Amino acid sequence: MKKHYFLAFVLCMFMQGIYLQALGTDASTKEEGWTIVAIYPVNSNASGLAWDGQYIYIGSYGGNQGANVYRFNPSDGTNQLLFSGPQSQAYGLTFDGEYLWTIDRVSPTSTPAFALKLDLQGNAIEQFNLPSHYMSGIAWDDGDFWVATYFPNPGMIHQMVYDEEEGWSQSSNFVPPQNQPWDLARQGDYLWIAEYNESKLHQVELDGTLVATYPGSNLRTSGVVFDGNFLWYVSRDNLANSFLYKVDLGGSGTPQIGVPGAFNFGNVTTGTSATWNMHVSNTGNGELILESLDFPDPSPFSSPSNFPISIDPGESHILEVIFSPTEIDMYSHIAILNTNDPAALEVAITLSGIGLAAGPYLHTTQELLDYGHARINSSSRKELFLQNMGDADLEISDIQISSPHYWLGLQVSFPITLAPVESVLIPF
C-alpha cells in the first residue's frame, strides 16, 4: 500500500475528525464518481492552486504568509517553498503556460484589486486592474482570465479579455451558486468554483449554469485546479492547517471508515484469552478495503481475520481481536489498521488489558525499603506496595517482622482483602 503521509498526520486527522461532509439531496448535488484518491498535508493557510503540467503551485492567504508560494510534486507528495513574492496575499493562483498569476490588492477599498504576473523566481512581470476590490480566484483560459469577486454579496464571476487597443476589460459575468467564490479553475467546457464559507466545489458552465455541487472537506475550501486527469482542491481546518485533495471525477466513490479508537479487555487470566468483536463501518460512498491489522512484535493481541476485507458503502464488518496474555502484567499496545480510506490510511487503535494469575497472587514492585540514614531515637516512615495480580480475592491475614527496629503503622489492621488488581500501601 502506498502511504501518502506520515502516521502522525493520520492520527491527527483521525482524532480531530477530518471527514467528507455530507450534502443535501437536491438535484444539483452529486457524490457519484467523486472519489478522493489521496490527501496530503501542505503549507498552512493554503489558498489558490495552479498546474504547469508537472507541479502544483500553492499560494498562501492569511497572517504574514501571503507572500509565500509553494511547489507541490504529485509524484512524491513533497511540498517546498518556491519563493516569497511581492504580493501581500495570494488570493488565487493560475498558470498561463510560462508564468504564474495571482490576485492582490492594496488599500483603500475604493482601489480595484489587480492580477499580478510572476515568474517562477517570484519577480513581478506585469499587472492589470480588475473589476472590484474584494477579489479572490483567478483561472487562465487560453489567453483570457476568469476572476472572482467574493464581496459584497452576492459574489460575481467575471471573464476578462484582452484587446490590443483597449487592454484588459470585462466581457461577461455571472452570479455564482453561493456568495463566497474563492479560487477558480477551467476544465474544458466547465468552470470550477471553490466556495470558501460553505466549503463546496461547484461545477458550472461558462454562462454560470450550475452542473453539480460536490462536497469539500474541513472548514474552508480555498483552492482548485484541474490537471487534465484529476481535480485537486485545498482546504483547511480551524487551526489553518491545510490539506490537498486529489479527486478522480469518474471513480467509484470515496470510502470513509468508522471504527473505535480504543478497547480495554479488562482482566484476563494467563493461559486463557478474550475476544473483542471490533465493529468497522463504511460511512462513505465507495468500497472500503481493510488491508491489514498490524500489532507490535511481540504482543499478546492478535486477529485471526483474513485480509484484505471489503466493506460496501453503508455496510459494516466484525473484526475479531484476541487478547491472550502469557505473563502477569498490564498491557497497552497500539494496533494499526491499514485501509484505503484516503483520510485514514492508517488508523491507530489502542488495545489494553491485564494479565492475571489463576487464583490470588501477591505482587509488589519493591524488593527493598531503604530508609537511608536515620537519627538515633527517631523514626522514619516508608510504605510497602502490595497488589493482587490474581483472578481471585487475596487475603493478607498478618505481616511478621523479624526485627524490633521496624514496626507497622498503627492504623494497619488485618485481615486485608484485595480484589483482583486492587492494591494497598502498608506503612512501616
N, C-alpha and C positions, 0 to 999 in steps of 0.2 A: 504494500500500500504506500503510495506517495503521500508524505505528510507536508502540508504547506505552511505550517507554523509550529512553533515550539510548544511543549506541553504546558509551560506556564501561561502562555496565551490562551490555550484551550481551556485550562482550568478557570482562568479569569472569565472567559466567555461563558462557560457553563454555569459558574456560580452567580454571575451578575445577570444572566438571563438574556443573552443576545438571541433574538428569535426572528422568525419570519412573521411579520404582522398580518393577521387575518383581515381581509377586506370584506365589504358587504357583498351582496348578491345582485347588485344592479347589473343591467345588461352590458355596460361598458367594462365591468371589472372582469379580469381574467387571471387565472393561475395555470391553466393548461399549457404545457410546454415550457413554462417558466422554470428553468432548472438552474439553481446556483451550484456550480461545479467546484468552486474554490473561493476561499475567503483569506485575505492577507491583512495583517496589521500594517498600517502605513503611518506617515507623519501625522501628528496631531493637527487639528484644525484644518483638515484637508478640504480643498474647495477647487472645483474645476478640473476637468480631465482633458487630455489631448493625446492623440495617437499618431506616430510617424511611420508606421509600418513595422517597427521593431520594438519600440519602447512606448510606455505610457508616461506622460508627464502629469504631475500632480501639483496644483497650486496650494496656497495657504490663505486662510481668511480668519482673522481674529487675533487679538492680543498684539504682540510685537513680531509676529511671524509672517506677516503678509508679503514680505519681500521674497520669501523663500519659494523656490520651485524645485521639485524633486523629480528624479527619473527612476521609474519602476521597470524592472526587467521581468517580463512574464515567464521567461524560460527558467529562472531560478528563484523568483519571488523576492529578490533583493530590491531595496528602495534607498537611493542615495541622494543627498542634497546635490543638485546640479549647479545652482547659482542663487545668489541673493540679488535681485534686480532693483530697478529704480521705483517700482510700483509700491504703493503703501499697502495694498491688499490685492490678491489675485482672486477677484470675484468669480471669474470664469476663465476658461482656458481652451484654446484650439490651436491647430497646426495647419499651415497653408501649403505644405509641401517642402518648405525651406525654413520658415520662421514660426515662432510661437506668437500668439496674440492673447492678450488678457484685457480685462476691463478694470479701469481705475478711475478715481475721481478726487477732486480737491474741494475744499470749502470756498465760498458758501454754497448753500443748496440751490441757489439760482444758477450755478455753473453746471453745464452739462457734463456727464461722465464722458470718458474718451476710450476708444480702442487703442491699445498700445502694442506696437510690433517690437518683438525682442528676438535677438539672435540667441544661439544656444550657449553663449557666454554671459548672457544677462544684460547686454547692451541695448539701449533703446534705439530703434532704427527710425521709426516714424509714428505718428498718431493722428487720429481724426475724431472729431466730436460726434457724440451720439444724441439721440432724441431727448433724453431726460437725465436727471441727476442720479436717481436711485436705480442703478442698473447692475446686472449680475452676469448672466450667461452669455456666451458667445460661441458660435459654430461657423466654421468655414464651409462655403457651399460653392466650390468651383468658380471662385472669383468674387462671389458675393458673401455677405455675412447674415446670419440670424443673431439677433441680440434680444435680451430680455429686460424689461422694467418690472421691478417687484414692489414698488410703492409709488404713489398711493393705490389703494385698491379700486378697481380690480387691476391686476398686473397687465402687461402688454408684451406681445412678441412682435418684433419689427424685422422686416427684411431690408438690409442696406445694400445698395447697388452703387457702382462707380461709373461716373461719366467723365470723359477727358476734360470737358469744359466746366461742368458743374461740381466735379469731385464726388464725395460720398453723400448720398441722400437716401431717405426712406422711400421705398417703393410700395410697400404694403404693410399691414399689421393685422393682428387678431388678438382677441382676449383668450388667455389660456384657460384650461379647465379649472384651475384653482389660483388663488391670489398671490402665491409666493413662488413664482418660477425662478429657478436659480440657474443651474448650468443647462446648456443645450448641446445636442448632437444631431448630425444629419445621417440618416440611413436610407439610401435610395429615395423612394417617394415619400418618406416619412421624416418627421422631426421628433426627437425625444426631448422631453422636458423633465428635469429633476425638480420636484416640488419640495421646498425646504421645510415649511412648517408641518405639513401632514406626512412627510416622508413617503411620497409616492413617485412613481415614474409613469408619465403619460406618453403614449404614442399617438401622434396626431398627423393628419395630412397637412400639406403645405398651406392650406387655407384655414387651418385650425380645427378642422373636423376631428372630433375625438374618435380614435380607433379602439384604444384599450387603455386601461389603467392597471398597473401592476404594483405589488407591494414592495416598498422599500424596507429598510431594516433600521433598527435603533431609533434615534430621535430626529435626526436631520439628514436628508439626502441632498448633497451639495455638489455632486459632480457626475457627469455621464459622458460616455463616448462609445462608439461602435467601431470595432477593428476589422470589419468585413466578415467575421465569423461569430464573434461573441460580443455581447453588450457588457460593458463594465460600468459600475457605478460606485460611488463612495459615500459613506455616511458616518456619523459619529455618535458617541454616547454622551451622557450628561457631563462627563469629565473632559470632553473634547477629544478623547481617544478615537481615532478614525480607522475604518476598515474598508478595504477594496474588495468588491464582489465581482466575480466573473460569472456571467449568465449565458447559458445556452437557451436561445429563444425557442428552439424546436426540440427540446429534450423531453424527458419522461416525467418531469416533476422533481421537486426537492424533498428529500426525506427530512424528518425532524424527530429526534429521539426524545423520549421521556423515560427516565429511569431514576430510582432513588440514588442519592449520593452517598448513603452510608447504611450499614446494618450491624447491629450488635447481637451476636449469637447467645450472649449470656454465659451461664455456667455449663460446661460440658466435661464429663469425666474422661480422663485419658484412656485411650483404647477404644472409645466409642466415637460417634460422630453425630452431628446435627446438620440439617439441610434447610437452606433458605430458598424459597421459590421467588426469585427476583423477577418482578414484572417489568418487562420492557415494551413500551408502546411506540407506535409511529403516528405522530400527530401531523405529519407533513402530507404532501400530495404526490410523493414519489416513493419508489421502493426503498426500504431501509435494509441495508446489509450489515449484519453483525459479523465482523471478520475474525475476531478472536477475543478471548478474555485472558489477559496475562496476569500472572501472580509473581511476586518476588521469589527468588530461589535461595534458600529453602522457605517453604511456607506451609502452615497447616491447612490453608484454604485451597480449594481446587474446584473444578467444574467438570462433570462428565459430558458436557454438551459437545456435539459435533459441529464444527464451523466449516464454511460460512452458513449463516442463518438468514433467511429472507423474511421480511415482515412487510406486508402490503399496507398502503395508506389506511388509517383508521383501525388497523388491527394491532394485536399485541402478541407477545410470546413470553413463556416462562423459562427462564434460565435457572437451572439448579446450581447452587453454590454450596459446597460442603465444607464444614469445619471439623477436622479430625486431629485434635491435639495429642501429641505424643509425650509432652513434658508438662509439668506443673508450672504454669506461667500465665501472665496477662499479655494477650496478643493484640496488636493493632497494625494491620498491613493495608497497603493501597493496591487495589487491583485496577488494571487499565482495560477498559472495553473499547476496542477499535471498531469504528463504524465508517460508513460513507456519508454520514451527515456532515456537510461542509462546515457547519458551525460547531461541531463536536466530533472531530475525527478521533480524538482520544478522550474518553470520559473517565475520570478518576472516581473510584468507589472505595470508601473507607470501610474495611471489614475489621471487626473487633470481636473478642471473645476471651473467655477464661478457661484454661485447662486445669481441672481439679483431680486430686487423687480419689480413689474409691474409699469411702468411709472418712472419718475425721483424720485431719493431717495437720500437725503443729508445724508452723513455719515462722522463721524470723530472718530478717536481713542483717542481724547483728551477731557477730561472732565474739565481740569483746565490748565491754563497757569500760572505757578508760576514764578514770576520774582525774588523771594527772596529779599534780602536786596539791596536797591538802594540809592546812594548818592543824596542829595537834589540838585536840579538844574542840574541833569544829566539825561541820558536816557538809558534804556536797551531795547534790541530787542528780541522778540520771534517770532515764526512762527506758524500759525494755519493751521493744515492739514485738508483739505476738499476733499471729494471724492464723486462721483456719483455712487452709488451702485444700480441704477435702470436701466431698459432696454430702457429708452428714454433719450434724452438730458435734462440736468439740467441747468437752467439759474439762476445765482445769480445776482440780479439787484442792491443790496445795502447791506451794513452791518451797522447797527445802534449801536453806542457805547454810553452808558448812563453816562459815567464819562469823565470829561475833562482831566483826568490824563492819558488817553490811546488814541491812535490815529493810524490810518492805515498808512502803508508806503506810501511815496509819489508816488511810481511807480504803485500803485494799481489803476486800472480803471475798471469801470463797463459799461455794464454787462459782467459777466464772464460765458461762456458757457462750460460745461463739458459733453463730450460724456460718454456713459456707461463705467464705471471702471476708467475713467480719473480722475486725482486728481490735486490739486493746493495747494501751500503753500502761505498763506496770511501773510505778515509781519506786526507785531504790535510793 
